[in-house]
Structures are given as C-alpha cells and as structure tokens.
C-alpha cells in the first residue's frame, strides 16, 4: 500500500474516528427506515408477481391517448386546412372561355341525344 504523508494520515485517522463514532451512535430514524424497508420486502415476497407487460400496455394506451388528444391542438391556426372559397379570389371570367364551355356542353348533349 502507498505510504501516506503526515497530513493524509491525519485526515484518514480523523475520518475513521468520525465514522466509528457515528456507527456506534444509534439513529432512531435510520432504524425505523430500515425496519420499514424490511417489512415492504417481506410483504412483496408473499404476493404474486405482476406481469410487466400489463404495465407496458398501460403506458402504450396512455401515450396513444395523449397523441390523439394533443396533436390536433398542437398545430397553429396557420397550419389548419382552410376552405377554398374563403381565401381564394375568383378570377375574372373570360367571355371567350365561357362561350367555348357552352359550345362543348351543347356538343356533348347533342351527341347523347342522337
């Protein structure tokens, strides 16, 4: 083992003395906590074990519900779909285009009648 210089030896001796003093002094809170832990361990050993897949399934259901509930509200109003008629200006009607459409409709109706 490495040799300690006098300052390190003094520190080690002080730490050892402090730890031995604390170990010799009873601590009622620590004793109560240890007794409670032992009681919990004993109670768990008597119960049947639960299946871990139940826990994983519960987390999966919770995550699915969170996605369904949060995602529709997570998008801002600028990302939501808008009605076409609401924001799209109507182009000016071209008279020649309207006459051509009427002619095509009339030709189609004439073809079906004859």
C-alpha positions as CSV (number, residue, x, y, z in Angstrom):
1,X,0.0,0.0,0.0
2,X,1.1,3.5,-0.7
3,X,2.6,5.4,2.2
4,X,0.6,8.4,3.3
5,X,2.3,11.7,4.2
6,X,1.5,13.0,7.7
7,X,-1.3,15.3,6.6
8,X,-3.1,12.5,4.7
9,X,-2.6,10.1,7.6
10,X,-4.1,12.7,10.0
11,X,-7.1,13.2,7.6
12,X,-7.6,9.4,7.3
13,X,-7.5,9.0,11.1
14,X,-10.0,11.8,11.6
15,X,-12.4,10.3,9.0
16,X,-12.0,6.8,10.6
17,X,-12.7,8.2,14.1
18,X,-15.8,10.1,12.9
19,X,-17.2,7.1,11.1
20,X,-16.7,4.8,14.1
21,X,-18.3,7.4,16.3
22,X,-21.4,7.7,14.0
23,X,-21.6,3.9,13.7
24,X,-21.6,3.5,17.5
25,X,-24.4,6.1,18.0
26,X,-27.9,4.7,17.4
27,X,-30.1,6.6,15.0
28,X,-33.8,6.0,15.5
29,X,-34.8,7.5,12.1
30,X,-32.4,5.2,10.3
31,X,-33.5,2.2,12.3
32,X,-37.2,3.0,11.5
33,X,-36.5,3.4,7.8
34,X,-34.6,0.1,7.7
35,X,-37.4,-1.7,9.5
36,X,-40.0,-0.3,7.1
37,X,-37.9,-1.4,4.1
38,X,-37.6,-4.9,5.5
39,X,-41.4,-5.0,6.1
40,X,-42.0,-3.9,2.5
41,X,-39.6,-6.6,1.1
42,X,-41.3,-9.3,3.2
43,X,-44.8,-8.2,2.0
44,X,-43.7,-8.3,-1.6
45,X,-42.4,-11.8,-1.3
46,X,-45.8,-13.0,-0.2
47,X,-47.8,-11.5,-3.1
48,X,-47.8,-13.0,-6.6
49,X,-45.8,-11.1,-9.1
50,X,-47.5,-8.8,-11.6
51,X,-46.8,-9.2,-15.2
52,X,-44.6,-6.4,-16.6
53,X,-46.4,-6.4,-19.9
54,X,-49.5,-5.1,-18.2
55,X,-47.5,-2.0,-17.2
56,X,-46.1,-1.6,-20.7
57,X,-49.6,-1.9,-22.1
58,X,-50.8,0.8,-19.8
59,X,-48.1,3.1,-20.9
60,X,-48.8,2.4,-24.5
61,X,-52.5,3.2,-24.1
62,X,-51.7,6.4,-22.2
63,X,-49.3,7.5,-24.9
64,X,-51.8,6.8,-27.6
65,X,-54.5,8.8,-25.8
66,X,-52.0,11.7,-25.4
67,X,-51.2,11.7,-29.1
68,X,-54.9,11.7,-30.0
69,X,-55.7,14.5,-27.6
70,X,-52.7,16.7,-28.1
71,X,-51.7,16.5,-31.8
72,X,-54.9,18.1,-33.2
73,X,-54.5,21.1,-30.9
74,X,-50.7,21.4,-31.4
75,X,-50.9,22.9,-34.9
76,X,-51.3,26.6,-35.1
77,X,-54.2,28.3,-37.0
78,X,-51.9,29.0,-39.9
79,X,-51.4,25.2,-40.4
80,X,-55.1,24.2,-40.2
81,X,-56.8,23.5,-43.5
82,X,-58.9,26.4,-44.8
83,X,-62.0,26.4,-47.0
84,X,-61.1,27.1,-50.6
85,X,-63.8,29.7,-51.1
86,X,-62.7,31.6,-48.0
87,X,-59.3,32.8,-49.2
88,X,-59.2,32.1,-52.9
89,X,-60.2,35.1,-55.0
90,X,-62.3,34.2,-58.0
91,X,-60.6,35.0,-61.3
92,X,-62.3,37.3,-63.8
93,X,-64.4,35.4,-66.2
94,X,-63.1,35.3,-69.8
95,X,-66.0,35.8,-72.2
96,X,-64.5,33.6,-74.9
97,X,-63.7,30.8,-72.4
98,X,-67.4,30.8,-71.2
99,X,-68.6,30.6,-74.8
100,X,-66.3,27.7,-75.6
101,X,-67.5,25.9,-72.5
102,X,-71.2,26.4,-73.5
103,X,-70.3,25.1,-77.0
104,X,-68.7,21.9,-75.6
105,X,-71.6,21.3,-73.3
106,X,-74.0,21.7,-76.2
107,X,-72.0,19.3,-78.4
108,X,-71.9,16.7,-75.6
109,X,-75.7,16.9,-75.1
110,X,-76.2,16.6,-78.8
111,X,-74.1,13.5,-79.0
112,X,-76.0,11.8,-76.3
113,X,-79.4,12.6,-77.9
114,X,-78.6,11.4,-81.3
